[in-house]
Amino acid sequence: MTNAHKYHGPAHYRIKLKEHLDQNWAHWFEQIAMSTENDQTILTGPVADQAALHGLLVRIRDLNLTLLAVERIEPDPVDRG
């Protein structure tokens, strides 16, 4: 059995959306970086906890965007401060 507690704190995520969003939408995603890849939008950055992740996914749903993937990732060494 894995240690469930390690998944409840802050983490970095990479979220892939089917649609292409320009930077005008960045304010919807707060401190998450937006980029595009093959006409898809990639959101990458820190998320405070599981509740914040669910809130981010609700925003994606409310914008009627197509969620392709959600991946927990290790932050870039530059981002670790």
Summary of the structure (lengths in Angstrom):
residues: 81
radius of gyration: 13.0
end to end distance: 31.7
largest distance: 42.9
contacts: 183
relative contact order: 0.28
helix: 35%
strand: 33%
